[in-house]
């Protein structure tokens, strides 16, 4: 199993003292929710699927319920894992887009750090068009995977 990101890595690292540890999962929750809504994650349990559809949980709370506050292959489909491997972190290769860079770009003015971004569905709606575009670009480059981009 590959782990791409985990809230614990953030909250136990160089993390703002003024924030609750749960805020370290906001960016993860947004990514996992988007994956679930675009068929890139494994099926969700009934209640978790309803919680997502009805927005009964914040993105970070969704991450806790759906993916143990981690982006990992265990919760992703094969296509989701391949896309995430390519996109989630570009390891400093600035010629490739990455989720973390895109997240910072979208929310640049929203707080002191990525952890200060409000854990809301309104913010989720701000990042999802870019994620959907990145998936479309990735699919175009990997034409053997022709699933529709929603």
C-alpha positions in Angstrom: 0.0 0.0 0.0 1.2 3.5 -0.9 0.4 6.4 1.4 0.5 9.7 -0.4 -0.5 11.9 2.5 -1.6 11.6 6.1 -3.0 14.3 8.4 -0.8 13.0 11.2 2.3 13.8 9.2 1.2 17.4 9.2 -0.2 17.8 12.7 2.9 16.2 14.3 5.3 18.2 12.2 5.8 21.9 11.6 2.2 22.8 12.5 0.6 26.0 13.7 0.1 26.0 17.5 -3.1 27.9 17.2 -5.0 25.2 15.2 -6.6 22.0 16.3 -4.9 18.9 14.9 -8.1 18.1 12.8 -7.3 21.1 10.5 -4.4 19.1 9.1 -7.0 16.9 7.3 -8.8 19.7 5.4 -6.8 19.4 2.2 -6.9 15.6 2.5 -10.7 15.7 2.9 -11.2 17.9 -0.1 -9.1 15.6 -2.2 -10.8 12.4 -1.0 -14.3 13.8 -1.4 -13.5 14.9 -4.9 -12.1 11.4 -5.7 -15.3 9.8 -4.3 -17.5 12.1 -6.4 -15.5 11.3 -9.6 -15.3 7.5 -9.2 -11.6 7.5 -8.2 -12.2 5.9 -4.8 -13.5 2.6 -3.7 -17.2 2.5 -2.9 -18.2 4.3 0.3 -20.3 2.7 3.0 -23.9 3.7 2.9 -23.8 6.3 5.7 -20.6 7.8 4.5 -21.9 8.1 1.0 -25.0 9.8 2.2 -22.9 12.1 4.4 -20.9 13.2 1.4 -23.9 13.6 -0.9 -25.8 15.7 1.7 -22.7 17.5 2.9 -23.4 16.5 6.5 -19.7 16.4 7.4 -17.0 18.9 6.7 -14.3 17.8 4.2 -11.9 17.0 7.1 -14.6 14.9 8.9 -15.3 13.1 5.7 -11.5 12.3 5.4 -11.7 10.8 8.9 -14.7 8.6 8.0 -13.8 7.6 4.5 -10.0 7.4 4.5 -8.7 7.5 8.0 -7.4 11.0 7.3 -5.1 9.7 4.7 -4.8 9.6 0.9 -3.6 6.0 0.2 -4.1 3.3 -2.3 -6.3 1.4 0.0 -9.1 3.8 -0.5 -8.6 4.5 -4.2 -9.5 2.7 -7.4 -6.7 1.6 -9.7 -7.3 4.7 -11.8 -7.5 6.9 -8.7 -4.2 5.6 -7.4 -2.5 6.1 -10.8 -3.8 9.7 -11.1 -2.9 10.4 -7.5 0.6 9.0 -8.0 1.1 11.3 -10.9 -0.6 14.4 -9.5 -0.7 14.6 -5.7 2.9 15.6 -5.1 5.3 16.5 -7.9 8.4 16.0 -5.6 9.7 19.4 -6.6 9.4 18.8 -10.4 7.9 22.2 -11.3 7.2 21.0 -14.8 4.3 18.9 -13.5 1.3 20.2 -11.7 0.6 18.9 -8.2 -2.4 18.9 -5.9 -0.5 20.5 -3.1 0.8 23.3 -5.3 -2.7 23.8 -6.8 -4.2 23.9 -3.3 -1.8 26.6 -2.3 -2.5 28.6 -5.5 -6.3 28.5 -5.0 -6.2 29.4 -1.3 -3.1 31.6 -1.3 -5.0 34.6 0.3 -7.0 32.5 2.8 -4.6 32.2 5.7 -1.1 32.0 7.0 -0.7 28.3 5.9 -2.6 25.6 4.1 -3.9 24.5 7.5 -5.7 27.9 8.0 -8.0 27.2 5.0 -11.5 26.9 6.3 -12.8 23.4 6.3 -16.0 24.1 4.3 -17.8 22.8 1.3 -17.7 26.4 -0.2 -13.9 26.1 -0.2 -14.2 22.6 -1.7 -16.2 24.1 -4.5 -13.4 26.5 -5.2 -10.8 23.8 -5.7 -12.8 21.1 -7.5 -12.9 22.7 -11.0 -9.1 22.7 -11.1 -9.0 19.1 -9.9 -11.4 18.0 -12.6 -9.4 19.8 -15.2 -6.2 18.1 -14.0 -7.9 14.7 -14.2 -9.0 15.5 -17.8 -5.4 16.5 -18.7 -4.1 13.4 -17.1 -6.6 11.2 -18.9 -5.7 12.8 -22.2 -2.0 11.9 -21.6 -3.0 8.3 -20.5 -5.4 7.5 -23.3 -5.6 3.8 -22.3 -7.9 5.1 -19.5 -11.0 6.6 -21.2 -13.4 7.0 -18.3 -15.5 10.1 -18.6 -14.5 13.2 -16.6 -17.5 14.4 -14.6 
